[in-house]
Structures are given as C-alpha cells and as structure tokens.
Amino acid sequence: MDLKDQLLTMHSKLNTINLAHVIGTNKNVFRQLIDLMMTHDTVLSPRAAYTADYCTEINPDLIDHEYERIINNLFHEKKQPILRHSLRMLSRYEIPEKYEGYLFDFCLSTLENQTNDIAVRVYAMQLLYNISERQSDLKPELKVIFENYSDHESAGMRSRSSRLMKQLDNELKNKG
C-alpha cells in the first residue's frame, strides 16, 4: 500500500479509520505518516495529521518514538490543521519531562495568539494544564491566565477554560 496515494484518494473519516487499522501498531509505517504530515503539501499534510491523530487514539504507543519530531515541528509549523492535530495528539499523553519547558512556552504563545484557530488554542490550553500536573508550581499562574479566557472568547475557549479553572481551584484548595 502506498500511504501517500491512499491519503490523497479520498478525504473522509472512513478512509482515515481504514488507514489507521492498516497501520495498526506498525511504528515504521506510522513514522512514514508523520513524515507526510510534515511535508509542505497543503492537501497531503493535513490528511496525514488527521490520520496520525486517529492512529494514536487507537494505538497510543505509536507516539512514543515521535514526541521529539512532533514537538520540534510545532515551532515552525504554520498550518492550523497540523497544529491542531499535533497538539491534540500530545494532549492525550504525559509529555516527557525534557520537552515540558519548550512545550509550555510554545503553548502559552499559541494560546495568546488570537490568529490561531480556536481548536488549536484549546488544545494548547489543555497541554498547559497537563504540564502543570507535574509542575504544580505553575498552577496558580495558569489559573490567572485561564481566567482571562473565561469571559471574552468563543464558547469553546470559555468552556475549556472554565473546566480547567475548576480543576485548578480544587487542586489548589487541596494543596493549601
């Protein structure tokens, strides 16, 4: 099977599901999918990102050897679908500690950048919270940041910030 041809054949959830099941737990084919996600092709790379996201949803271990590539790609990626799916993939897993600082800074600037799609900013917000689970000294700062998004943003941003603020409130109360 030619992965590139299959991605370009049809853009549908059914095609994504079929591809994900063909890829299964094959880390070499998943690596090829990540390579395609990182191309500059405006049609191919979003489809590859969507498929990679779905693959890691059903086979979480696939991402283990790709953290570094996905995180490094974030810093020069401009396409919103790639950012959205990359952040979504990363938000489902515990980030290795060596990437937390870089990812925290990236997510903070992504959240503050109003030109980013809502979904990209929501997943950045989720990742910030996830990082604070291991770096608990960040929780008070995040609470203040998230409060800024609870009133003047889209419904998606308000909903996520509200939910995360409640979790932060509970955690900060239990800590103190």
LINBELVEN-V892421 format. One record per pair of residues at least 6 apart in sequence whose ideal C-beta (glycine too) atoms are under 8 Angstrom apart, sorted by the first residue. I is the first residue (numbers start at 1). J is the second residue. Records with the same first field share a line. If there is no record, write none. Layout:
I=J ; J
This chain:
1=22
3=19 ; 29 ; 32 ; 33 ; 36
4=36 ; 44
6=15 ; 19
7=15 ; 19 ; 36 ; 44 ; 47 ; 48 ; 51
8=43 ; 44 ; 47
9=15
11=47
16=47 ; 50 ; 51 ; 54
17=54
19=51 ; 55
20=51 ; 54 ; 55 ; 58 ; 59
21=58
22=29
23=29 ; 30 ; 33 ; 51 ; 55 ; 59 ; 62
24=59
25=59 ; 61 ; 62
27=62 ; 65
30=52 ; 55 ; 62 ; 66
31=65 ; 66
33=48 ; 51 ; 52 ; 55
34=48 ; 52 ; 66 ; 69 ; 70
36=44 ; 45 ; 48
37=45 ; 48 ; 49 ; 52 ; 73 ; 82 ; 85 ; 86
38=45 ; 69 ; 73 ; 77 ; 82
39=45 ; 48
42=79
45=79 ; 81 ; 82
46=79 ; 81 ; 82 ; 85
49=81 ; 82 ; 84 ; 85 ; 86
50=81 ; 85
52=85 ; 89
53=85 ; 88 ; 89
55=62
56=62 ; 63 ; 89 ; 92 ; 93
57=92
60=92 ; 93
63=70 ; 89 ; 90 ; 93
67=90 ; 95 ; 96 ; 99
68=99
70=86 ; 89 ; 90
71=90 ; 99 ; 102 ; 103 ; 106
73=82 ; 86
74=83 ; 86 ; 87 ; 103 ; 106
75=102 ; 106
77=83 ; 86
80=116 ; 117 ; 120
83=110 ; 116 ; 117 ; 120
84=117 ; 119 ; 120 ; 123
87=107 ; 110 ; 120 ; 123 ; 124 ; 126 ; 127
88=119 ; 123
90=103 ; 123 ; 127
91=123 ; 126 ; 127 ; 130
94=130 ; 134
95=103 ; 127 ; 130 ; 131
97=134
100=131 ; 134 ; 135
103=127 ; 131
104=128 ; 131 ; 135 ; 138
106=124
107=124 ; 125 ; 127 ; 128 ; 131
108=124 ; 128 ; 145
110=116 ; 120 ; 121 ; 124
111=121 ; 124 ; 125 ; 128 ; 145 ; 149
113=121
116=124
118=153 ; 154 ; 156 ; 157
119=156
121=157
122=156 ; 157 ; 160
125=146 ; 149 ; 157 ; 160 ; 161 ; 164
126=160 ; 164
128=138 ; 142 ; 145
129=142 ; 164 ; 167 ; 168
131=138
132=138 ; 139 ; 142 ; 168
136=171 ; 175
139=168 ; 171 ; 172 ; 175
140=172
142=164 ; 168
143=165 ; 168 ; 169 ; 172
146=161 ; 164 ; 165 ; 168
147=161 ; 165
149=157 ; 158 ; 160 ; 161
150=158 ; 161 ; 162 ; 165
151=158
153=161
